[in-house]
Amino acid sequence: MRWIFSKEPLARLGNLLTLIEQVEDRTTALEILESLLRYYVQGTGRVEERDVRALLEQNPTGDPIMQTFIDRYIEQGRQAGRQEGRQEGRQEGRQEGEAAMLLRQIDRKFGPPSETVRARISSADPDSLLRWSDRILTADSLDAVLH
């Protein structure tokens, strides 16, 4: 615990992993490792989980139980990363769909939008797209929609 505010938290975590390997009761060692990782990553916010995973991958232990835990911890991170990537992809897809719909509405109501307008809408954040989609229902001009 005293090392938690070290200037090099990953180096200290590596030292702690070496000490944990010396604990004879493997169940206790796993509990310590799990608590330590949770505290370092979630409790302090000073260490990124991807950095912990990289550290664990660099320091494989010969103990099958510890290695199983480490492999499981690393795989959980990979699964979380894939799930996060899918979620981001869905969000991007929704945003692209909203932008395409707004561009279609603009085309129908005011005529074909310029490349500048297309670029602005395509790169807009979700809140702006929603605001503009609401405004197009009552706006008299494209300028009124986008401002």
PyMOL commands that set and color helices and strands:
alter all, ss='L'
color gray80, all
select helices_A, chain A and resi 9-20+26-43+49-58+64-110+115-122+126-135+142-146
alter helices_A, ss='H'
color red, helices_A
deselect
rebuild
show_as cartoon
